[in-house]
Every structure is written in structure tokens, then in C-alpha cells.
Amino acid sequence: MLPQNAISVSSTIDSSIILQKAIALAVKLNLPFAPSIEQRTTEFVLAYTPKGLQFLHMPAGTQKSFCLLFVDFIHGKNGFRLARDCTIKQPLARAAGLKPGFRPTILDGTAGNGADGFVLASLGCRVTLCERSPIIGALLEDGLARAAGEQRTAEIVEQRINLKLGDTRDYLANSSETFHTIYLDPMYPHRQSSALNKQTLRTIRSLVGGDSDGADLLDKALVKAENRVVVKRPHKAPLLSSIQPSHVISMKNSRYDVYLTFKA
């Protein structure tokens, strides 16, 4: 995992308002603040840019920046999914238990960049996103705020998405809220090939570490979920625990292990 002192907060925008926002975020996350990108003392920067809050890699000795993480529910891949693949017939929706006339309440216990949770909310579900990484949580907050300001996504965010920051196991233990479906997408097992080599997933792993507590999280989710727990896995990956799923929905590169609970 990246050490805390490897990340600072800054802005690429020449605005006193944005700089105050960056200062407030640095205080909130207990990270050093750089008045400008040029004054940074770290390789990794959580920076306010004209596009929004981005997690940048700026190698020492260069002014080049590489965007590692950026949460955008309006454009790009997430925007495409919203416009072209918003149907309950897709594997994600079938795994989560969506049916004509029924939209389950959902806890996404490993929110990450929020893509799957946002699709489920776009389909009409009330979704709680839970994220334990403060850095990724800040990116999610910014992405949701921007989506709330766009006409076609405002209702989705304001009425159907709730963001919780912290460990999902603690949330399940302390919250009285109930969910029909609990959705888990733990970090994929470390391999030398496959999607794990994508920069985004490598960056998320560096921020949150490996999900060695995945089996424990599944156990706790099975106790709380009213109808089912869904675990997304690589197509050939082992089960998250020794518990056998009720059924599996397979795709080309991944699968959904569905554990039915049917609590009254």
C-alpha cells in the first residue's frame, strides 16, 4: 500500500475558492497540502483539475502528470454504460435480483470507483456505496457531486445513491439498515496477466491493499442480506470462501457468485 506521506493534495486551477477546498480536503484526510502542483513534495497528488478531483502520478524530476483515478459518472465508460446498457437483462442486474416491477435495495460493500453501484441506481435501485479508502472515498464524493449537477444524472444521485465511508464490516455490525442484496467486488487475486494489469486496478490495490478479509466480509454479509449476496470474481478464480454459491452467472472474463439467503 502507498504510505500516507506519499500523497499530497493540491490544485491545477488558479482559484482561491478551489485552493480553500483543497486545503479543507488535506485537513480532512490528514495529508500535506501543496499550494501548486509545482510545489508538491510527493509523487502522488490528489488534485482539483478543470475536470474534477483526480489522483495523479507525477514522477520526481518531471512536470508530467498521469491520471491514475478519476470518478466520472457522466462521460466515458460509465456514461456509455448508462446510455447504452441500462437494462435489467444485463448480467449485473440479474445477479443483483432485479426483476420487472421489483428493484432491490442494495449495499455495494466494495464501492471502488462506483461504476456498478451507479448502474444499479440508474436501473431504479436505492444503492448504498461503502468505501474504506479515504482517497477513493474523496474521489467518489467529487464524482457524485458533479453527477448531481447534471440534468440527466441528478435524480439518480440525489434520490437513489448514499455514500458511506469506512469498513463495510463495521457498517454491517453497527447499522440497523437492511438490504435485499449485498454486492461485493473484492480485489481480484494477484496474477501476472489479465485485467489486474490495468493501471486503475493497480492503483486501487496500492491504496486499499489486497482484500485478504474478503471471506470474513462475505460471512458478515450473508448474515445481514435479506435476499442475496453477490460476489463478482474473475472467471477462473477460486470461490471467495469455502461456502458454495446457490448459483453462478458466468461471463467471458468474470462471473457472479450468487448466495441466496431469503430472510423473512
Buried (B, 14 or more C-beta within 10 A) or exposed (E): EBEEEEBBBBBBBEEEEBBEBBBEBBEEBEBBBBEEBEEBEBBBBBBBBEEBBBBBBBEEEEEEBEBBBBBBBBEEEBBEBBEEEEEBEBBBBBBBBBEEEEBBBBBBBBBBBBBBBBBBBBBBBBBBBBBBBBBBBBBBBBBBEBBBEBEEBEEBBEEBBBBBBEBBBEBBEEBEEEBBBBBBBBBBBEEEEBEBEEEBBEBBBBBBBEBEBBBEBBBBBBEBBBBBBBBBBBEEBEBBBEBEBEEBBEEEEBBBBBBEBEEE
